[in-house]
Amino acid sequence: MSTASFALTPHPAAPDGTAVAVTGEIDITNAVDFVKAITERADSRQLVVDFSDLCFVDSAGFAALDDLLARDAITIVIRPGSRLRRAATLMGLPYLDELP
């Protein structure tokens, strides 16, 4: 069984650290680590998270996103044309087309 991985990198459009880009995959093998990484980076502020280049999210990944949204920890960005956009729309995730 392979383990999925993700990477958080500072978003180039937000040099102040208020936004990150996520690449890779979020699934049952790393969803808890993903929530921890976002929570540590967000501190007490809301973090803008760009998922436009994420390759895959399973139900555990969507549950992690739902948890972060419920805590008002993140704002989600998914650009038009992203692989994740249709699934996010079907799941009812609130997202922006670009960084605010």
C-alpha positions, 0 to 999 in steps of 0.5 A, spaced: 500 500 500 502 506 498 502 512 502 499 519 499 503 525 500 501 532 499 506 539 500 504 546 502 508 551 499 507 559 500 503 562 495 506 566 490 500 571 490 501 572 498 508 573 500 505 575 507 504 568 509 496 568 509 496 563 503 498 556 501 498 552 495 497 545 496 499 539 491 499 532 491 494 528 494 489 528 501 486 521 503 485 517 509 493 515 509 495 523 511 488 527 512 490 527 519 497 530 518 494 535 513 489 538 518 495 538 523 499 542 518 494 547 516 492 548 523 499 549 525 500 554 519 494 558 520 495 559 528 489 564 530 488 567 523 484 564 517 489 561 512 487 561 504 488 555 501 489 554 494 487 547 492 487 548 484 493 543 483 491 538 488 491 531 484 486 527 488 482 527 495 478 522 497 472 522 502 477 522 508 480 528 505 473 531 504 472 530 511 478 534 513 476 540 509 469 540 512 472 540 519 477 545 517 471 549 514 467 548 520 472 551 525 473 557 520 480 555 519 481 556 511 478 559 505 478 555 499 481 557 492 479 552 486 481 555 480 476 554 474 479 548 470 482 544 476 481 537 477 478 538 484 473 543 482 467 538 479 468 534 486 468 540 490 462 543 487 458 536 488 460 536 495 458 543 496 464 545 498 464 553 498 470 556 494 473 562 491 475 562 483 482 566 485 485 569 491 482 574 495 
